[in-house]
Amino acid sequence: MKNIVGTNRHHNAAVCFLKDGQVDFFIEEERLNRFKHEGVSFEAFLHLRKITDEVNGFALAGFHFDNLNQIDFNYEYNYYLFMVLRLFRESEIGYYSYIREHHFTHAAGAFYNSNFDRALSIVFDGDGSQQEDGTTESYSCFYFDYDKSTVIDKQYQTREYKENVSLGRCFAKVCRHLGLTWFEAGKVMGLASYGKDIGLDFNDFVEQGEEWFLYNETKNLKDFQQAANLAYCLQQYTQNQALNKILEAVKKTDIKNICLSGGYILNCVNNYYLKKHLPKDINLYIEPISNDAGTAIGAAKIVYYKETKSKQKFPQKNIYYGVQYSDKEILSKLKKEKTKRANVRDVARLLSQNKMVALFQGRSEAGPRALGNRSILFNPKNKNGKDIVNKIKRREFYRPFAGTVLHEYMDEYFEMEGLEESPFMMYAVNVRKDKVEEIPAITHVDNTCRVQTLKKEFNKHFYDIIKAFYNITDTPILLNTSFNLAGEPMVESITDALNTLHGSKIDYLYLPEYKILVQ
């Protein structure tokens, strides 16, 4: 079984293509059809057909409230089968699978993307699949060792979310209370750094549900500080709960390799808290594609290892899995643009002069973090940098920005707490006190920064730009944020890139593979 397709449904729909056990292609539908959090894949399948004409296995990942008697199940499953069978030869597809347990696909993706021989794979999510007793997954812990996967422990939550509320559901409820959508948990995480402990007990929230808000001083949420205090207490509660769950699982099993996934694990503040507070002998793998799109990878991996009985590991070394556009496709779109030749030194000079440069190259990043292929870059030394970039991206003023640092300088600028690297930007780490004034644009109000550490072999062009910036400014870091405007999916194609450039006040677009600068 060489070629396997995995997909998921309901929101953040994605398609994954495994070739001989490795991810060869992966993309979320929203990147292609431009509808954020799109729940059904279509264009992603069409792109997949351009990559291969042979599929040997197909897997559909389950999702929330997959009641065994769900009316639309057969319709939706048949839709995906129809897509696959119309695009590929039916005789070649030897295995179909519907993997019903949502958390299992999260957990499998994380484990098989790690480099562990065996591990506990723990899922902290919003919702999971419905069980036969009417409850749904809220927290799950699985044991993997390439021979088997076993459920170690599970807790379920009621459909009303008034008992054992999941960590992701806690954030969703607070988002709603603050007038945000439940997809905007990242905003609440950023807001939390402005807050303080006012004694709100989220254990009571778990018991009372939304009625809890009526008995606490959280009514006038137009008051910024009050909203920030609520967010702060939420962040403290959830990260402590995550820590305790992991410690309980380790104590119960004496297994020290831990994989983490699920939507809550996109909380990079939580991840750094865990790194600081877990015993040093615990080995932690944080799955970068922890949102529900990643379950497409998990489903495909489950089928691959089940059918092949392989024990070969494929650790996730990079996540540039998007569409590979041809030179012709890209260059044809630039014919009517105002362009000029430029090298990395030219770009670094513009950045040092506080110009904003968008970077477009290669295949797009999987997951929600910009890692240098679809990024907007800015000078981290600019004391007004955060406000400037937030205004251009049309984001709230309190939201922080990430930084990408050359790997060899990471410990000089950041307190990495023993991390050997952070290539996927999954930790918000402390900025060293003597460096805070040097990089104010990426230093949050609590003196943290979501950091990407960059080795040259990971992304040569991006590395060279930062190195050139370092040669000019003595700072080996750039502000790095996703190439999009607020509320939009990340840029995917060159057309998307040009539309965003011309629809905003971004100064330049740079294509390093062609040494072309667009204004």
N, C-alpha and C positions, 0 to 999 in steps of 0.2 A: 504494500500500500504506500504509494509515493506521494500522491497529490490529494490533499484534503482541504475542503472548504468548511469554514465555521462562520456562523452568523448569529446574531441575537435580534431581539425585537422589543418593541414598546417605547423605549427612548434611547438616545445615543446609539442608534443602530449602526452596525459596522459589518464589514466582511473581511475575513482573514483567509489567506491562502498559505497552507503549509506545503513546502516542497522538501521531501525527504526529512521531515521532522522539524525543519526550520521555517520561521516566518519569512516568506518571500514577498508578501504583499499584505498590507492592512490599511484600511481607511474607513473613517466614519462617513456615513452618508451625508451629514451636514456640510462637510467640506466641499462636496460636489454640487448638491442642490441648493446650498446656501440657506437652508432652514435650520436654525439652531435646535439641537436636540432631536432632530428628525428620528422617527421611530421605525421606519420601514426602509429597507435597502432596495434600491433599484439601479441607480447609476453606478453604484459600487460594483454590482454584478456585471454590468456592461464593460466596465474597465477591466474586471478580472478576465473576461473573455478575450481581451486583447493580449493578455499575458500568457494564457494557456488554453489549449483545446482539449485537455484531458483532466478529468477529476475522478478520483478513485473512491472517495468517501465524502460524506456530507453530514454536518452536525449542526443542530439548532439549539442554542442555549435557552433555557427556561428563564422565566422572569416572575415578577411579583404576582401574587394571587393566582397562581396556576392551579386553580381548583380542578380536581379530577373530573368534574362534570362541566367544566367551563364550556360555554356554548360556542365561542369563536375559535376554540383551539384547532379543530380540524381545518377550518377555513384558513387560518393563518399558516399552519404547518403546510397545507397543500399549496399555498401561495409560494412559499419558499422552494418547495419541491418543484413546482411548475417552473420557477425562474431557473433553477439549476438544470432541470431536464430539457428545457427549451434551448439553453445555451450550450449544453454539453451532451455528448453521446450517452444515452441511458445505459447502454451495454457496458460502458466503462465504469459506472458508479456501482461499486459492489457493496457499499455499506451506507445505510441511512441511520441517523440516531437523533432522537429528541432527548436532550439531557435536562430533565425536569427541574432538578434542584439548582436554584439560582446560585446559592452560596458555593456549591460544589464546583461550578465553572469558574467562579472567582478564585477559589482556593487552588484549583488545578493550574490555572494560568500562572499564578504567582510561583508555585513550587517548580513547575517545569521551566520557568524562565530564570529561576535561581540556579546556583551552581552546587546546591546541596545534594548529597546522596540520599539523605532522609531528613525530614523536618516536620514540624507542626506548621500547618498553614491555617492562619486565623483570619476570619472575615469580620470586619466591622463595617456595617452597611446601613442603608436606610431601611429597606424592606427586603424580604426574601420570598421564597415560594411558599405557598399555602400548603399545610400538611393535612393529613386525613382527619385529624381531630379539630380542624378549623382554625388552628393557630398558624402563625407564619414565622419564618426564620428571622431572628434579630441578631444573634451572635452565633458563630459556628467555628469549631476547631476540628480540623482533619489531620490525620497522620498519613504522610506519603513516604514511600521508600523505593519507588520504581518497581516494586513487586505488587504492591497493593495500596489502596487508600481506604482508610477506616475513619469513621466518625468517632472522635474521642469524647466530645462533649457538645451538647447543644442546649440552648435556651430558646424558648419560643415566646412570642409576644401575642397578645390578643388582637383581634381585628380592630378593636377600638383604641389601641395604643395606650391603654391606661395602666398596663402592667409591663414591666421589663421593657420599657421603651428603648429602642436601639439608639446608638449614638448618632447615627445619621438622621434618625427621626427627630431627636431632640433639636438638632440644628434646623431641620425643616420646619418644625413648629415655631421656633424663634424667628426664623426668616419670615414666616407668614405674619407673625405678630408685629414685626418691624416694617411690614408693608412691602416685603420683598417676595420673590418667587422662591420655591424650595430649591431651585438650581443655583441660588446665589449665596450659598453657604460660605464661599470664599470671602465675600464682602463682610460677613459677620466675623470671620476669623481676623481680618484686618482691623475691623472696628474694635475688637476685644482689647487690643494693645493700648487703646486710649482710656480703658475703663479701670475700675478698682473694685475690690471686694466689698460688697455691701451686705453680705450675709444671706444672699438668696440661696435657698436649699433646693437643689434640683432633684434630690431624692423625693421631696414632696411632689415635684412636678411629675416624676415617674408614676406616682400613685394616683394623682388627681387629673392628669391630662391637662387640656387647655383651660379648665376651670381654675387651675393654679394661678394663671395670670390675673384673675379677678381679685386675688387675695394678697397681691404683692404690688409694690409701688412701681409698676411698669406701664401705667396708662398713658402718660403724656410723653409718647416716644418721639414727639417733635423736638424734645429736649435731647440734644446730642449726647450729653454726658450720661443721662439716664439710660439711653440706648446702649452706650458703650459699656456701662456698668453691667447691664444684663448680658451683653456679649462676653464680657470678661468672666463672669461667674459661670456661664455656659462652657467656655473654653476650659476653665479649671476643672469643672466637674467631669467633662467627657474625657480629657486626657488622663485624669486619675483613674477613671473607670477602665480605660484601655490598658493602663499599666497593671492594674490589679488583675484583670482577666488574663493577661499574658503570664504574670507571676503564678497565678493559680494553675494554669496549664503546664508550665514548666515544673512546678512542684509535683503535680500529679503524675507526670510522665518521665521526668528527668531528661527530657530532650531539650538540647540547648540551641538547636537551629530553628529559627522562627521566620516564617514568611508572612507578610501582612498585605491584605488587599481589601477591596470594597471601597465604596465612595468616601467613607470617612477618612480613609488613609491618604486622600489628597490633602488632608490637613497637615501642612508641613510644620506648623508649630507643634502639633501633637507628636510628630515623628522625631523632632529634635528633643522634646521632653522625654520620650521613651529612650532615646539613645543616651541621654544624660543619667537617667534613673534606673535603667535595667542593669543587672550585674554585668560586669565586664566580660564574663565568659559566655554570655549569650550572643550568638551570631544572628544579626538581623538583616533580612532582605525586604526592602520596600518595593512593591510592584508599581512602576511608573504609570502603567495603563490601568489604574485601579478603578476608574469609572466603569459603568456597565458596558461600554464598548469593548473592554478587555475580556468580557466573557465569551466573545466570539473566538478569541485566541484559546481561552480555556477549553471551550467545547471541542475545537479542532485537535488540541493536544490530547484530550481524553480519548478521542477516537483513535488517534495515531498510536498511543502507547497501549491501548487495549487490543488493537488489531495486530500490531507488529510484535508485541512483547519485547520491544527494544528497551535497553537500559542506558542507551547513549544520551548524554546530557547536551543540551543546547542553551547555555547561559545567554542571557540577553545582553549583548555588548553595545548595541546602539538601537535606536528605534526610528530610524529614517526609513519608514516602510511605505510611504505614499506613492503616488503615480510618478513614473519616470517620463518626463516630457522630452520630446525630441528637440534638437537644435532648430529644426525648421519651424516647429510650433512656436517656439519662444521668439526667435529672431524675426519671424513674420509679423509678430505683434508689436515689434519695436520700430518698424519702418517709419511710422508717422509720428514717433516720439522725438523729443528734443534730447539727444544723447551725446555723450562724449566718452573718449577713452579715459580710463582711470585705473590705477593700481591700488593696492592696499594702503600704501603710504598716503596717497591722495585722500582716501576715505578716512584714514586716521586723522589727517590734518583737519578735515571738515568736522569730525567729531570733537576734536580739541577746541574748535571754534564754536562749539555749542550748536552745530547743525544736527538735525535729526535725520538719520539714514536708515531706511528699511533694507533688509537683506533678503534676497531671494536666490536660492540655489538648490540644486539637487532634488531629492525626494522629501516630501514634507514629514514632519515629526508626528508620530502617533501620540495620543494622549493630549492633555490640555496645556502642556508647557512648551514654550518656544525654546528651541535648543540650537539656534543659529542657522537654520535653513529657511524659516519663515519668522524672522525677528525684526523688531524695531530697536535700533541702537541709539544711545545718547551718552553724553558725558556724565559720568557718576560724580565728578568733582564739582559740578554746578550746584550751588546751595539752593537754588530755586528749581532744580531739575525735576523733582517729583511733581510740583505744581504745573510746570510747563508741559510735561508729558501727559499728565492726567487731563489737562485741559484739551490737548490735541486729540487724545484718545476718547474724550468725552466721558471720563470716569469720575467717580466720587473722589473728593479731595483726600479722604482718609486712607485710600488704598495704596499700599506700598509697591515698590518695584523690585524685581530680582536683579542680581548681578552675576555676570560670568567672569570668572577669574582664571588666569592661567594656572594650571594645576600645581606647578612648582612654587607658586606664591600663596597658596591657599592658607597655610598655617600662619603666615606672616600677617594676614589680614583678618582671619576668622578663627574662632574657637571651634575646632572641628570635632572635639570630644572623641578622638580616636578614629573618626571616619577616614578611610584611606582615599576616598574620593566621593563626589556627589555629582555624577555626570548627568543625572536626569532631573535635577532641581527639586528634590523631594524633601529637603530640610530647610527650615528657617533658623539659621545659626546666629550666635552672638558675634557681632563685629568687635574686634579688639579695641579696647578703649583708646589706644593711641592712634587708631585709624579712623575713628568716627568722623572727625572733622575733614578728613581727606576725601571721603566718599559719601557726602551727605545725601545725594540724590537716591541712593539705594539703601540708606540706613533708616529703618523704620523708627517710629517714636519710642519704641522699647529697645532700641539699639540692636535690632536683629536684621538679617537679610536672608531672603530665600536665595540660595547660592547654587550655581552650576560651576563645577570645576571642569576645566577643559584641557585635555591632552591633544597634542598635534595630530595623532593618529585617529582621533575621534572625529575631528572636523578641521581639516587643514586650513581652508580659506578663512574660517572664522578665527582660528587661532592666530593666523598671520595678521589679521586686522587688529586684534587686541595687542599682539606683540609690537606692531607698528605704533599703536597708540601709546604703549608703554615707553617706547623709545623717544616719543615727543614729550610725554607728560610725567614720566616716572611712576605711573599708576597702571598696573597690569590687569585692569578690570574695565568692563563696560556695563552700563545699564542695559539690560536685555529684557524686552517685553514682547508679548505676542503680536504678530503682524495682523492686526485687525482693529476695528473701532468698537466701542462698547456695544454689546448686544449682538455682535456679528460673529459668525464662525471665523476661525483663523483662515487666512489667505491660503488657497491651494494652488490655483493656476496663475499663469502670468497675467491673464485677463483680470483676475481678482486683485492681483498686486497693483496693476495700473489703475484700476478703478478706485482702490483705497488711497493710492498716492494722490490722484487728482481730486478725490472727494474729501481731502483733509489738508492740513497744513504741514504734513511731513515734507521735509525739504528735498530729499533725494531717495531714489531707489537704486541699489547697487546689485549687479549680477556678476559676482567674482569669477565665475567660470568663463565669462566672455569679456571681462574687464570693461564692462559698460556701466556708465552712470546715467541714470535718467532723472531729469529735473521736471 
